Amino acid sequence: MGNIGLALTLLLSLAAGVAVLSPLLWNGAATRWQTLVGYGFAAGLVLTTLIMRAGFAARLGLSFGVTAAGLVLATAIGAAATLLLRRRNVAPEGMPAQMPQSSESGWRRIAWIAFVAITIARIGGLTLEAWWRPLFPWDAWDIWGPKTKIWFETRDLNNFYGHFDNGYPPAINLMQIWANLGLGNWDDAKMNIAWPLMLGALVLAAYGQARTIGASPLAASIVAYLLASVPILDAHAALPGYADLPLAVTFGLAAIALFVWVVTDEPSQLILAVLFAAMAPLFKIPGVLWSLTLVPAILVALYDRAGGRRALRWTLAIVIACLAAGGYLYAKQRNFSVTLYEAHAAPNPTTGIVLDNYLLLDNYHLLWYLLVAGLVVWWREATAKALRPATSLIAAGVAFLAVSFLFTNSAAWWGDYGTINRATIHLVPALVFYLLLISRASNSRSTTVPRS
């Protein structure tokens, strides 16, 4: 079907994702379309892979028609549920019926237009790079690419044709197969078009969520630009085929939704955070551990908001769920190893390599400097009750990275800095949005403190 078929696959996934999230996010005039479309595209791609797996398990085959039919059905169910809720005048709890329409003026409007324009240009440029360049990164054609090719040609998810089964989840392969099914033939460049578009979805969703918590259009556009310009995110969008960018997007969207729940107390945002946290392990096994970093944040929020027995019950439920997830992980990967990573007690004497990567090399621009400076300047806001859950999530993520770098055998793969960056990229979207949170908290505090 060519490029038209590829466009159709993307539109079907987008429509299904938007439809299934509409019961959570749609509230008439109060709906932030950027949030709905951004989260909807990422959710739609994940839903597509699940439908493909379900169709194959049901012996319906791995075909464009079966997957498209499943997506159309999911779209219809989501749209029907949304219409039913609207007819009953049921809106997501905690969301206002109307949101004030705000726009920038003067120099702020010019700056807003500039940030939006350069962000769109950046995503567009990355999309063209992925469109034109054949499959290039090492693991993309060594780990995921062969399985994608075999499964596309044989239409059999159980056929490895001599290629080793590394135990990785098949979501990456299925996203590439879905694109090739739309094209009607194998194309190792165009099949990766979802990667830059997922970065675009993250940028769009972050803009909408920033506006949801009250950020001005200019501030939201700056957040979007920061996400679109982080070099390590851009590299994975322009050189697609790894699982790290999809994992960063899904976990980042989960963290951002949790941050918005912390600020707005909207239950729909907490549900959104849990849904996207559940998506992260579908791309890569370490996604389980990244999703578990939300647990401390939720526990802190529950202790701050609910007292006594209610908080204790929630705590026990979450701890039991974490133990169950940990038990499954231990049973699947013995000796507490996740894929090729194994823990040890003695720290690695290579802290300097990590710090050089974060602070000297141009993989993150000034992100880590901004984080340190932000915590120094806004430490009161970061540790205040209102943002304590968000700070707990960031602390858990940084602690996870510290343990991974200092107390595992990951140092064996640090020669080209690839492992360090592929582990860190997952936390980057949460870090950028967290900086917005604490800066806004500082502005709110400064405007409410009476002047003498």
Residue pairs with C-beta under 8 A, 6 or more apart in sequence:
1 8
1 64
1 182
1 183
1 184
2 183
2 184
3 183
3 190
5 64
5 181
5 182
5 183
5 184
6 179
6 182
6 183
6 190
6 193
7 182
8 68
8 182
9 48
9 64
9 68
9 178
9 179
9 181
9 182
10 182
10 193
10 194
10 197
12 44
12 48
12 68
12 71
12 72
12 75
13 41
13 44
13 45
13 47
13 48
13 71
13 178
14 37
14 40
14 41
14 44
15 44
15 71
15 75
16 44
16 47
16 48
16 71
16 72
16 74
16 75
16 78
17 39
17 40
17 41
17 42
17 43
17 44
17 45
17 46
17 47
18 36
18 37
18 40
18 41
18 44
18 78
19 40
19 74
19 75
19 76
19 77
19 78
19 79
19 82
20 40
20 43
20 44
20 47
20 74
20 75
20 77
20 78
21 36
21 39
21 40
21 43
21 78
21 272
22 36
22 78
22 79
22 81
22 82
23 78
23 81
23 82
23 85
24 92
24 268
24 271
24 272
25 31
25 32
25 35
25 36
25 39
25 92
25 268
25 272
26 36
26 82
26 86
26 92
27 91
27 92
27 95
27 97
28 86
28 91
28 97
29 97
29 98
29 99
30 91
30 95
30 96
30 97
30 98
30 99
32 99
32 208
32 209
32 211
32 212
33 208
34 204
34 205
34 207
34 208
34 211
35 205
35 208
35 209
35 212
36 208
37 201
37 204
37 205
38 201
38 202
38 203
38 204
38 205
38 206
38 207
38 208
38 253
39 201
39 205
39 253
39 257
39 272
39 276
41 197
41 198
41 201
42 198
42 201
42 202
42 205
42 249
42 250
42 253
42 276
42 279
43 275
43 276
43 279
44 71
45 175
45 194
45 198
45 246
46 171
46 250
46 279
46 282
47 71
47 74
48 67
48 71
48 174
48 175
48 178
49 170
49 171
49 174
49 175
49 178
49 282
50 282
51 67
51 70
51 71
51 74
52 62
52 67
52 174
52 177
52 178
53 157
53 170
53 174
54 70
55 61
55 62
55 63
55 66
55 67
55 70
56 62
56 157
60 66
61 155
62 151
62 155
62 156
62 157
62 177
62 181
63 155
63 181
64 181
64 182
67 178
67 181
85 91
91 97
92 266
92 267
92 268
93 266
93 267
93 268
94 264
94 265
94 266
94 267
94 268
95 266
95 268
102 216
102 217
103 109
103 217
104 111
104 112
104 216
104 217
104 218
108 216
108 218
111 218
111 221
112 217
112 218
112 221
115 218
115 221
115 222
115 224
115 225
116 221
116 224
118 225
119 203
119 221
119 224
119 225
119 228
119 229
122 225
122 228
122 229
122 234
123 196
123 199
123 200
123 203
123 228
126 196
126 199
126 234
126 237
126 238
127 193
127 196
127 197
127 200
129 196
129 237
129 238
129 239
130 189
130 192
130 193
130 195
130 196
130 237
130 238
130 239
130 240
131 189
131 190
131 193
132 189
133 189
133 238
133 239
134 188
134 189
135 141
135 145
135 188
135 189
135 192
135 241
136 239
136 241
137 239
137 240
137 241
137 242
139 241
139 242
140 192
140 239
140 240
140 241
140 242
141 188
141 241
143 166
143 168
144 168
144 172
144 173
144 176
144 241
144 242
144 243
145 188
145 241
146 163
147 160
147 163
147 170
147 173
148 172
148 173
148 176
148 177
148 180
148 191
149 186
150 159
150 160
150 161
150 163
151 157
151 159
151 173
151 177
152 176
152 177
152 180
152 181
152 186
153 186
154 161
157 170
166 339
167 285
167 339
168 243
168 284
168 285
168 339
169 243
169 281
169 282
169 283
169 284
169 285
171 243
171 246
171 282
171 283
172 241
172 242
172 243
172 246
172 283
175 194
175 246
176 191
176 192
176 241
177 191
179 187
179 190
179 191
179 192
179 193
179 194
180 186
180 187
180 191
183 190
183 191
192 240
192 241
194 240
195 236
195 237
195 240
195 241
195 245
195 246
196 237
196 238
196 240
198 237
198 245
198 246
198 249
199 227
199 228
199 233
199 234
199 236
199 237
199 245
199 249
200 228
201 249
202 227
202 248
202 249
202 252
202 253
202 429
203 224
203 227
203 228
204 224
205 253
205 256
206 220
206 223
206 224
206 227
206 252
206 256
206 429
206 432
206 433
207 220
207 221
207 223
207 224
208 220
209 256
209 257
209 259
209 260
209 433
210 219
210 220
210 223
210 224
210 433
210 436
211 217
211 220
212 260
212 264
213 259
213 260
213 263
213 264
213 437
213 440
214 440
215 223
215 436
215 440
219 436
219 440
223 432
223 433
223 436
226 367
226 432
227 233
227 428
227 429
227 432
228 234
229 365
230 364
230 365
230 367
230 428
230 432
231 362
231 363
231 364
231 365
232 363
232 364
232 421
232 424
232 425
232 428
233 245
233 248
233 425
233 428
233 429
236 242
236 244
236 245
236 248
236 425
237 245
242 422
243 283
243 284
244 284
244 422
244 425
244 426
245 425
246 283
247 280
247 283
247 284
247 286
247 287
247 290
247 426
248 425
248 426
248 427
248 428
248 429
249 429
250 276
250 279
250 280
250 282
250 283
250 287
251 276
251 277
251 280
251 287
251 290
251 291
251 426
251 427
251 429
251 430
252 426
252 428
252 429
252 430
252 433
253 272
253 276
253 429
254 272
254 273
254 274
254 275
254 276
254 277
254 279
254 280
254 291
254 294
255 273
255 294
255 393
255 429
255 430
255 433
256 429
256 430
256 433
257 269
257 270
257 272
257 273
257 276
258 269
258 270
258 273
258 294
258 297
258 298
258 389
258 390
258 393
259 390
259 393
259 430
259 433
259 434
259 437
260 266
260 269
261 267
261 269
261 270
261 273
261 301
262 297
262 301
262 386
262 387
262 389
262 390
263 386
263 437
270 298
273 294
274 294
277 291
277 294
278 291
280 287
280 288
280 290
280 291
281 287
281 288
281 291
285 333
285 338
285 339
286 338
286 339
286 423
286 426
288 325
288 329
288 338
289 338
289 400
290 397
290 400
290 426
290 427
292 322
292 325
293 393
293 396
293 397
293 400
294 393
295 318
295 322
295 396
296 392
296 393
296 395
296 396
297 389
297 390
297 392
297 393
297 396
298 318
298 389
299 314
299 315
299 318
299 392
300 388
300 389
300 392
301 388
301 389
302 311
302 314
302 315
303 311
303 315
304 385
304 388
304 389
306 314
329 338
330 336
333 339
335 342
336 342
336 343
337 343
340 409
341 404
341 408
341 409
341 410
342 408
342 409
343 403
343 407
343 408
344 407
344 408
344 409
345 407
346 407
347 406
347 407
348 405
348 406
348 407
348 410
348 411
350 405
350 411
350 414
351 405
351 406
353 411
353 414
353 417
353 420
354 405
354 420
357 363
357 417
357 420
357 421
358 364
358 368
358 424
359 368
359 369
361 417
363 417
363 421
364 424
364 428
367 428
367 431
367 432
370 435
371 431
371 434
371 435
374 382
374 435
374 438
374 439
375 382
375 438
377 442
378 438
378 439
378 441
378 442
380 445
381 387
381 438
381 441
381 442
381 445
382 391
382 438
383 391
384 441
386 441
387 437
387 438
387 441
390 434
390 437
391 434
393 430
393 434
394 427
394 430
394 431
394 434
397 427
397 430
398 427
401 423
401 424
401 427
404 410
404 423
405 411
405 420
405 423
410 419
410 420
410 423
413 419
414 420
